[in-house]
Amino acid sequence: MVNNNINQKIKDKHWSKKYENKMNMKDLAKKYNLTKDDYWKESRSGKWIITSNACQKVAYKEGITYAPPQIINSEKDLVRMVVTGKKDDVVIWKTGEADTKNCKNQYLFAMAEKRAKDRVCLSLINAYGY
């Protein structure tokens, strides 16, 4: 029988380490000279969302480079890809996806690439998923 209290302590310890020293939107705005046009607050979740253009500014300032994407799916209504990025000696890969249900424009390939690159960039500066 598994003790749920022990599992919760392990989960809490992992969670706190994972998010230790994580940047928030105020930190990002200050460090990278972002303006109010570079991020917005999502109404349903209340989370701050950084724009893809702002991620490009951050990537440039941090010297982040990207390898060409690896395409997983490229169909009429769905695009999935993996993008790998590098900052100094740290290499991270993330997926990007877009389909007709989660993308309002017709440029699914471009949107999947933007999403993947933004996730890589934010992960490399420890600001992804807060």
Backbone hydrogen bonds in HBPLUS format (Angstrom, degrees):
<---DONOR---> <-ACCEPTOR-->    atom                        ^
c    i                          cat <-CA-CA->   ^        H-A-AA   ^      H-
h    n   atom  resd res      DA  || num        DHA   H-A  angle D-A-AA Bond
n    s   type  num  typ     dist DA aas  dist angle  dist       angle   num
A0007-ASN N   A0003-ASN O   3.17 MM   4  6.54 164.1  2.20 152.6 157.1     1
A0008-GLN N   A0004-ASN O   2.86 MM   4  6.03 154.7  1.93 147.4 154.2     2
A0009-LYS N   A0005-ASN O   3.01 MM   4  6.23 155.0  2.08 144.0 150.3     3
A0010-ILE N   A0006-ILE O   2.97 MM   4  6.26 159.9  2.01 154.2 159.4     4
A0011-LYS N   A0007-ASN O   2.89 MM   4  6.08 162.4  1.92 149.3 154.6     5
A0012-ASP N   A0008-GLN O   2.77 MM   4  5.96 163.1  1.80 151.8 156.5     6
A0013-LYS N   A0009-LYS O   2.89 MM   4  6.04 157.3  1.95 145.9 152.1     7
A0014-HIS N   A0010-ILE O   2.94 MM   4  6.17 164.3  1.96 152.6 156.6     8
A0015-TRP N   A0011-LYS O   2.80 MM   4  5.97 164.2  1.83 153.0 158.1     9
A0016-SER N   A0012-ASP O   2.92 MM   4  6.06 166.5  1.94 150.3 153.3    10
A0017-LYS N   A0013-LYS O   3.08 MM   4  6.27 158.7  2.13 147.0 152.7    11
A0018-LYS N   A0014-HIS O   2.88 MM   4  6.04 159.6  1.93 152.8 159.0    12
A0019-TYR N   A0015-TRP O   3.11 MM   4  6.32 151.8  2.19 149.6 156.1    13
A0020-GLU N   A0017-LYS O   3.33 MM   3  5.07 162.8  2.36  98.1 103.1    14
A0022-LYS N   A0019-TYR O   3.36 MM   3  5.27 148.9  2.46 124.3 117.3    15
A0023-MET N   A0126-ASN O   3.13 MM 103  6.35 162.7  2.16 153.5 158.0    16
A0028-LEU N   A0024-ASN O   2.92 MM   4  6.22 162.2  1.95 157.3 163.0    17
A0029-ALA N   A0025-MET O   2.86 MM   4  6.00 168.6  1.87 153.3 156.1    18
A0030-LYS N   A0026-LYS O   3.09 MM   4  6.24 161.1  2.13 145.6 150.5    19
A0031-LYS N   A0027-ASP O   2.88 MM   4  6.01 174.1  1.89 157.2 159.2    20
A0032-TYR N   A0028-LEU O   2.95 MM   4  5.89 163.4  1.98 154.2 158.1    21
A0034-LEU N   A0029-ALA O   2.98 MM   5  4.44 145.6  2.10 122.9 131.3    22
A0038-ASP N   A0035-THR O   2.89 MM   3  5.40 164.3  1.91 118.9 124.2    23
A0051-THR N   A0038-ASP O   2.88 MM  13  5.43 173.2  1.88 144.9 144.5    24
A0040-TRP N   A0049-ILE O   2.85 MM   9  5.29 150.2  1.94 144.5 154.3    25
A0049-ILE N   A0040-TRP O   2.67 MM   9  5.29 164.6  1.69 163.0 168.6    26
A0042-GLU N   A0047-LYS O   2.80 MM   5  5.48 165.8  1.82 170.4 165.4    27
A0046-GLY N   A0042-GLU O   2.78 MM   4  5.25 142.0  1.92 145.8 157.3    28
A0055-CYS N   A0051-THR O   3.05 MM   4  6.43 151.9  2.13 144.1 152.0    29
A0056-GLN N   A0052-SER O   2.96 MM   4  6.29 147.2  2.07 146.1 155.0    30
A0057-LYS N   A0053-ASN O   3.07 MM   4  6.44 149.5  2.17 143.1 150.9    31
A0058-VAL N   A0054-ALA O   2.94 MM   4  6.27 161.7  1.98 153.1 157.6    32
A0059-ALA N   A0055-CYS O   2.82 MM   4  6.02 164.4  1.85 150.8 155.2    33
A0060-TYR N   A0056-GLN O   2.99 MM   4  6.14 158.9  2.04 146.3 151.6    34
A0061-LYS N   A0057-LYS O   2.99 MM   4  6.25 165.7  2.01 152.4 156.2    35
A0062-GLU N   A0058-VAL O   2.87 MM   4  6.03 148.0  1.97 152.2 161.5    36
A0063-GLY N   A0059-ALA O   2.97 MM   4  5.91 113.7  2.42 137.2 151.5    37
A0064-ILE N   A0059-ALA O   2.91 MM   5  4.88 155.8  1.97 146.7 148.7    38
A0063-GLY N   A0060-TYR O   3.25 MM   3  5.20 152.3  2.34  98.4 106.6    39
A0065-THR N   A0086-LYS O   3.00 MM  21  5.33 158.0  2.05 147.2 153.3    40
A0086-LYS N   A0065-THR O   2.80 MM  21  5.33 149.9  1.89 151.5 159.2    41
A0067-ALA N   A0084-THR O   2.93 MM  17  5.55 161.5  1.96 156.4 161.1    42
A0070-GLN N   A0082-VAL O   2.83 MM  12  5.10 165.5  1.86 153.0 157.7    43
A0082-VAL N   A0070-GLN O   2.84 MM  12  5.10 155.5  1.90 144.3 152.5    44
A0072-ILE N   A0080-ARG O   2.82 MM   8  5.24 160.2  1.86 136.6 140.4    45
A0073-ASN N   A0080-ARG O   3.14 MM   7  4.95 162.1  2.17 127.2 131.0    46
A0080-ARG N   A0073-ASN O   2.96 MM   7  4.95 162.4  1.99 131.6 133.8    47
A0075-GLU N   A0078-LEU O   2.77 MM   3  5.12 174.1  1.77 170.7 169.7    48
A0100-THR N   A0077-ASP O   3.30 MM  23  5.54 143.3  2.44 140.2 140.0    49
A0079-VAL N   A0098-ALA O   2.86 MM  19  5.41 153.0  1.94 160.8 168.4    50
A0098-ALA N   A0079-VAL O   2.93 MM  19  5.41 147.8  2.04 154.3 160.5    51
A0081-MET N   A0096-GLY O   2.92 MM  15  5.40 151.9  2.00 154.9 162.3    52
A0096-GLY N   A0081-MET O   2.87 MM  15  5.40 149.7  1.96 152.6 156.8    53
A0083-VAL N   A0094-LYS O   2.92 MM  11  5.63 165.4  1.94 166.2 168.8    54
A0094-LYS N   A0083-VAL O   2.99 MM  11  5.63 152.9  2.07 152.6 159.3    55
A0085-GLY N   A0092-ILE O   2.81 MM   7  5.51 166.2  1.83 166.3 169.3    56
A0092-ILE N   A0085-GLY O   3.00 MM   7  5.51 159.5  2.04 152.9 159.6    57
A0087-LYS N   A0090-VAL O   2.96 MM   3  5.39 157.9  2.01 152.9 160.1    58
A0090-VAL N   A0087-LYS O   2.98 MM   3  5.39 166.3  2.00 136.8 136.9    59
A0102-ASN N   A0099-ASP O   3.20 MM   3  5.58 136.6  2.40 107.2 117.5    60
A0111-MET N   A0107-TYR O   3.07 MM   4  6.31 158.6  2.12 151.5 158.1    61
A0112-ALA N   A0108-LEU O   2.90 MM   4  6.07 160.9  1.94 152.2 156.9    62
A0113-GLU N   A0109-PHE O   3.06 MM   4  6.30 159.5  2.10 150.1 155.4    63
A0114-LYS N   A0110-ALA O   2.95 MM   4  6.19 161.2  1.98 149.5 154.6    64
A0115-ARG N   A0111-MET O   2.94 MM   4  6.13 166.7  1.96 153.4 156.7    65
A0116-ALA N   A0112-ALA O   3.01 MM   4  6.21 161.8  2.05 147.6 152.5    66
A0117-LYS N   A0113-GLU O   2.91 MM   4  6.09 172.2  1.92 157.8 160.1    67
A0118-ASP N   A0114-LYS O   2.86 MM   4  5.95 161.5  1.89 152.4 158.0    68
A0119-ARG N   A0115-ARG O   3.04 MM   4  6.18 157.6  2.09 145.6 151.4    69
A0120-VAL N   A0116-ALA O   2.97 MM   4  6.24 157.4  2.03 150.9 157.2    70
A0121-CYS N   A0117-LYS O   2.87 MM   4  6.06 172.3  1.88 155.4 157.5    71
A0122-LEU N   A0118-ASP O   2.96 MM   4  6.11 174.3  1.97 152.9 154.7    72
A0123-SER N   A0119-ARG O   2.97 MM   4  5.99 149.4  2.07 139.9 148.8    73
A0124-LEU N   A0120-VAL O   2.89 MM   4  6.13 157.0  1.95 155.4 161.5    74
A0125-ILE N   A0121-CYS O   3.22 MM   4  6.57 133.4  2.45 143.9 155.8    75
A0127-ALA N   A0122-LEU O   2.70 MM   5  4.89 169.5  1.71 154.4 153.8    76
A0126-ASN N   A0123-SER O   3.09 MM   3  4.92 162.6  2.12 103.9 108.2    77
